[in-house]
Amino acid sequence: VMTKEVVEAAKEIAPGVEGKLVEMLDALQHGAVKVGEQVVKYSPDVADAALWVVRIDGIQSVVLALACIPIAVLCTRWARKFYAYLKEDHALDEPQVLGLAALWCAAGISSLSSAITLLDVWTWIAIIEPKLWLAKKIIATVLK
């Protein structure tokens, strides 16, 4: 049960608290409007920059994959020539066999990494349609 004195004290305090609350809400609204203005002002630039980052990342992947192709070709040629030399010389020592195996491994790894990147649809989508690539990443993040 509230006494008459408590009710009177609450009535006296309420306008002050209400005023402070209104001031706080006005400040928050004003701050939100400022933040909203900044988001609207800079969001096209930020969105465009994000799309270019995605596009450049895709281009970088393709360039590296294309660089692996000559490496694979060179390693394959060297391995064939080295194998022909070893076959003629009939000297298949352990270091020579390991060198030959290293050349074949380098050729295989270069070919495989190049193929994986160049055949990945999402690498090309990142270059051609970066918005779709970003949507995929956002959905994958949300579903985790």
C-alpha positions as CSV (number, residue, x, y, z in Angstrom):
1,V,0.0,0.0,0.0
2,M,1.4,3.3,-1.0
3,T,1.1,6.2,1.3
4,K,0.1,9.7,0.3
5,E,3.6,11.0,0.8
6,V,5.1,8.4,-1.5
7,V,2.6,9.2,-4.2
8,E,3.4,12.9,-3.9
9,A,7.1,12.3,-4.0
10,A,6.7,10.1,-7.1
11,K,4.7,12.9,-8.8
12,E,7.4,15.4,-8.1
13,I,10.2,13.1,-9.3
14,A,8.3,11.9,-12.4
15,P,8.5,15.1,-14.5
16,G,12.3,15.2,-13.9
17,V,12.7,11.5,-14.9
18,E,10.4,11.9,-17.8
19,G,12.3,14.9,-19.0
20,K,15.6,13.1,-18.8
21,L,14.1,10.1,-20.6
22,V,12.9,12.3,-23.4
23,E,16.3,14.0,-23.6
24,M,18.0,10.5,-23.8
25,L,15.6,9.3,-26.5
26,D,16.1,12.5,-28.5
27,A,19.9,12.1,-28.3
28,L,19.6,8.4,-29.3
29,Q,17.4,9.3,-32.2
30,H,19.6,12.1,-33.3
31,G,22.6,9.8,-33.1
32,A,20.8,7.1,-35.1
33,V,19.9,9.6,-37.7
34,K,23.5,10.7,-38.0
35,V,24.7,7.1,-38.3
36,G,22.0,6.4,-40.8
37,E,23.1,9.4,-42.8
38,Q,26.7,8.2,-42.8
39,V,25.6,4.6,-43.8
40,V,23.6,6.0,-46.7
41,K,26.3,8.4,-47.7
42,Y,29.2,5.9,-47.7
43,S,27.4,2.5,-48.3
44,P,27.6,2.7,-52.1
45,D,31.3,3.3,-51.9
46,V,31.8,0.5,-49.3
47,A,29.6,-1.9,-51.3
48,D,31.5,-1.1,-54.5
49,A,34.8,-1.6,-52.7
50,A,33.7,-5.0,-51.3
51,L,32.7,-6.1,-54.8
52,W,36.1,-5.1,-56.2
53,V,37.8,-7.0,-53.4
54,V,35.9,-10.1,-54.3
55,R,36.5,-9.6,-58.0
56,I,40.3,-9.1,-57.4
57,D,40.5,-12.1,-55.2
58,G,39.0,-14.2,-58.0
59,I,41.3,-12.8,-60.6
60,Q,44.3,-13.5,-58.3
61,S,43.2,-17.1,-58.0
62,V,42.9,-17.5,-61.8
63,V,46.3,-15.8,-62.4
64,L,48.0,-18.1,-60.0
65,A,46.3,-21.1,-61.5
66,L,47.4,-20.0,-65.0
67,A,50.9,-19.6,-63.7
68,C,50.9,-23.2,-62.5
69,I,50.3,-24.5,-66.1
70,P,53.8,-23.6,-67.5
71,I,55.4,-24.9,-64.3
72,A,53.6,-28.2,-64.8
73,V,54.6,-28.3,-68.5
74,L,58.3,-27.5,-67.6
75,C,58.4,-30.1,-64.9
76,T,56.9,-32.7,-67.2
77,R,59.5,-32.0,-69.9
78,W,62.4,-32.1,-67.5
79,A,61.1,-35.3,-66.0
80,R,60.8,-37.0,-69.4
81,K,64.3,-35.8,-70.4
82,F,65.8,-36.8,-67.1
83,Y,64.1,-40.2,-67.4
84,A,65.4,-40.7,-70.9
85,Y,68.9,-39.8,-69.7
86,L,68.7,-42.2,-66.8
87,K,67.4,-44.9,-69.1
88,E,70.3,-44.5,-71.5
89,D,72.9,-44.2,-68.7
90,H,71.5,-47.2,-66.8
91,A,72.5,-45.5,-63.6
92,L,69.4,-45.4,-61.4
93,D,70.8,-44.4,-58.1
94,E,68.6,-43.4,-55.2
95,P,69.2,-39.6,-55.5
96,Q,68.4,-39.7,-59.2
97,V,65.2,-41.6,-58.7
98,L,64.2,-39.1,-55.9
99,G,64.9,-36.2,-58.3
100,L,62.8,-37.8,-61.0
101,A,60.0,-38.5,-58.4
102,A,60.2,-34.8,-57.3
103,L,59.8,-33.6,-60.8
104,W,56.8,-35.8,-61.4
105,C,55.3,-34.7,-58.1
106,A,55.8,-31.0,-58.9
107,A,54.2,-31.5,-62.3
108,G,51.2,-33.4,-60.8
109,I,50.7,-30.9,-58.0
110,S,50.9,-27.9,-60.3
111,S,48.5,-29.5,-62.7
112,L,46.0,-30.5,-60.0
113,S,46.0,-27.2,-58.3
114,S,45.6,-25.4,-61.6
115,A,42.7,-27.6,-62.6
116,I,40.9,-27.3,-59.3
117,T,41.0,-23.5,-59.3
118,L,40.1,-23.1,-63.0
119,L,37.3,-25.6,-62.8
120,D,35.8,-24.1,-59.6
121,V,32.6,-22.3,-60.7
122,W,32.7,-20.0,-57.6
123,T,36.1,-18.6,-58.7
124,W,34.5,-17.5,-62.0
125,I,31.4,-16.2,-60.3
126,A,33.6,-14.1,-58.0
127,I,35.0,-12.4,-61.1
128,I,31.8,-12.2,-63.2
129,E,29.1,-11.7,-60.5
130,P,30.7,-10.8,-57.2
131,K,27.3,-10.0,-55.6
132,L,26.3,-13.6,-56.0
133,W,29.5,-14.8,-54.5
134,L,29.0,-12.5,-51.5
135,A,25.4,-13.7,-51.1
136,K,26.8,-17.3,-51.0
137,K,29.3,-16.4,-48.3
138,I,26.7,-14.6,-46.2
139,I,24.3,-17.5,-46.5
140,A,27.0,-20.0,-45.6
141,T,28.0,-17.8,-42.5
142,V,24.4,-17.5,-41.4
143,L,23.7,-21.3,-41.7
144,K,26.8,-22.2,-39.6
